[in-house]
């Protein structure tokens, strides 16, 4: 596990995916900041933003999808 984590920092095919690591770090950062730094009345919105960031890192949604959702467009 630690070897794979360290290998993911190299530019070869070994280790974990950079997108997955970015999403994981984004979620961990979002949870920490949401719980400990954000006032309780804004925690839900903050958590939604961090989870959207992780989805963007994974490539599950695109920026165009986020803009369309914000403008109310449905598929």
C-alpha positions in Angstrom: 0.0 0.0 0.0 2.7 2.5 1.0 4.8 1.4 -1.9 1.9 2.0 -4.3 1.3 5.4 -2.8 5.0 6.4 -3.3 5.1 4.9 -6.8 2.1 7.0 -7.8 4.3 10.1 -7.4 6.5 8.8 -10.2 5.7 9.1 -13.9 5.6 5.3 -14.7 2.5 3.1 -14.7 3.1 1.8 -11.2 1.1 3.0 -8.2 -2.3 4.6 -7.9 -3.9 6.9 -10.4 -3.2 10.6 -10.0 -6.9 11.4 -10.5 -7.9 9.1 -7.7 -5.3 10.5 -5.4 -6.5 14.1 -6.2 -10.1 13.2 -5.5 -9.2 11.4 -2.3 -7.1 14.4 -1.0 -9.9 16.7 -2.1 -12.5 14.8 -0.1 -10.3 14.5 3.0 -9.5 18.3 2.8 -13.2 19.1 2.3 -14.3 17.0 5.2 -11.8 18.5 7.6 -12.4 22.1 6.5 -16.2 21.6 6.5 -16.3 20.1 10.0 -13.7 22.3 11.8 -13.5 25.6 9.9 -16.9 26.4 8.3 -19.8 27.7 10.3 -22.6 25.2 10.7 -25.1 27.1 8.5 -22.7 26.9 5.5 -21.4 23.3 5.9 -23.8 21.7 3.4 -22.9 24.0 0.6 -19.2 23.7 1.4 -19.3 19.9 1.3 -21.2 20.0 -2.0 -18.4 22.1 -3.5 -15.7 19.8 -2.3 -17.5 16.7 -3.6 -18.0 18.4 -6.9 -14.2 19.0 -7.0 -13.5 15.3 -6.4 -16.0 14.3 -9.2 -14.2 16.7 -11.5 -10.8 15.2 -10.6 -12.1 11.7 -11.3 -13.6 12.8 -14.6 -17.1 11.6 -13.7 -18.5 15.1 -14.5 -17.1 17.9 -16.6 -17.1 21.6 -16.2 -19.9 21.8 -18.8 -22.0 19.4 -16.8 -21.6 21.6 -13.7 -22.5 24.8 -15.6 -25.6 23.1 -17.1 -26.7 21.9 -13.7 -26.2 25.4 -12.2 -28.3 27.0 -15.0 -31.1 24.4 -14.5 -30.7 22.5 -17.8 -31.7 18.9 -17.6 -30.8 16.1 -20.0 
